[in-house]
Amino acid sequence: MLAERHLTINYRDDANISVEAAIDFYQRSTLGERRPVDRPDIIVGMLKHADLMITAWVGDRLVGIARTLTDFSYVAYLADLAVDAGFQRQGIGKRLIRETKQRLGRECMIVLLAAPMANDYYAKVGFIHNPRAWMLKGDLPED
């Protein structure tokens, strides 16, 4: 289903999203390929422990999410920025970033790891590329 351009999109920072709704949403976005949609227990923790979550809605349908871990003063890690594939290219992602920034301290920086398909998007919305990101996966064997 492609989105109709005249639909009203509502942005919220107080939505209580069920694990089922989150999994359904991630599967409708390109982010679902890189999130544990087969592990509801992990999705529950992702939703419960986010410091800031901005969501975009068309009626009762979740169409966008910005899920952030932050101290609200110095740095915010934008862990998820995703838009339903049928609603992309309407400015929803850009608005989710703006709504996130408005709730952070004025000097608080936002950092993220770009999904491969979205890598070129972030420069267009004002992010600066930093090649020094490192990851330590959680599934390493014990020493």
N, C-alpha and C positions, 0 to 999 in steps of 0.2 A: 504494500500500500504506500503510495507516495503521498506526502503531506500536501494539503491544500494551503496555498499562500495566505488565505484570509483567516485562518484559525488563530484564536487568541492563545498566546503562550503565557502561562503564569509561572513566575519564579518564586521559590520558597526556600527558607532556611530552617524550617521547622517540621518538615515532612517525616513521618514515621513510616519507613519503607519496609515491607515484609521481605523475607528472604526469597520467597517465590517471585515477587514483583521485581526484585533486584536481579535475580537470575534471568528472568524473562527479558528484562531490559538489556542486560549485558549481551545476551544472545542476539538481540536486535541491533546491537552496535558492533563495530569492528573490534571493540575491546574484549568481547567475549572470547576471542581466540587466545587471549593472554591472561584470563582470569579463571580462577578455579570454580567454574560453573557446575562442576560435578561434585563439589564439596560444600554443601550448604552450611556446614559447621564453620568453615573459614569465612564464607560470605557474611554470616551472622557477626563474626568478630570484626570484619571490615566495616560493617555498618555501625556497630555499637561503639567502636573505639575511634571513629573519625572525630576530629575536633570541630570541623566545620563541613557541612554538606549543603550545597546549593543544588536544588533540583528544578527542572523545567517540566511543566505539565501542559498537556492539551486535554482539558476535561479531567478525567481520572486516569489518563494514560501518561506514564512516565516517559518523557522523550529526551531528557538530558540530565547529566549529573556532573558535578565537580566535587570530588571527595578529597578533603585536605587534612593533613596532620600538621599542627603548627603550635608555636608558642605565642602567636599573635603580635609579637614585637619585632623579632629579628628575622625569622625565616618561616616559610610555609612550604611544605612539600605537597604539591598537587599530585596526589597519588592516582586519581582517576579524573580524566576529562573525556566524556563520551557523549555522543548524540546518536539517537536512533537513526539508523541508516536512511530511513524514509523521510527524515526531517533535517538532514544535513544541508549545508550551503544556504541557510536562512539566518545566520548570525547567532544561533543559539550558543555555540561554543564560546564565541567572543563575549556574549552577554554573561555567560556563566563565569568567565574569568573576571569580568568587571564587577559582578556581584560579589565574588570572592574577595577581590581587592578592597572593596568598600567596607568589608567587615574585619579587615586586618589593620594593624597599626600603619600609619602613614609611611614609615620607613621599612616596613616588613617586605622582604623580597620573597618572590615565589620561584621555586625550583621544581623541575620535573624531569622524568625520563620519557622521551618521546616514543610513542609506538612507531614502528617502521613506516606504516602508511601515513602517519601524521607528521613526520619529521619536517617537511617543508612548510607546514601550516604555522608553526610557532614563530618563525621569523616574521611572517606576515602580520601577526598580532602583537609584535613588540618584544618578543623574547630574544635574548642574546645567547648564541650557541656557546657552550662550554664543553670542551672535549675531555675534561678531567673527571668525569663521573665514574664511580666504581660500584660494583655490586658484590655482595657476599650472600649467596643463596642459602636459604634456610634448611635445605635438605642435605647438608654435608654430614658425613659420618663423624662420630666422636673420635677424638684423638686416643 
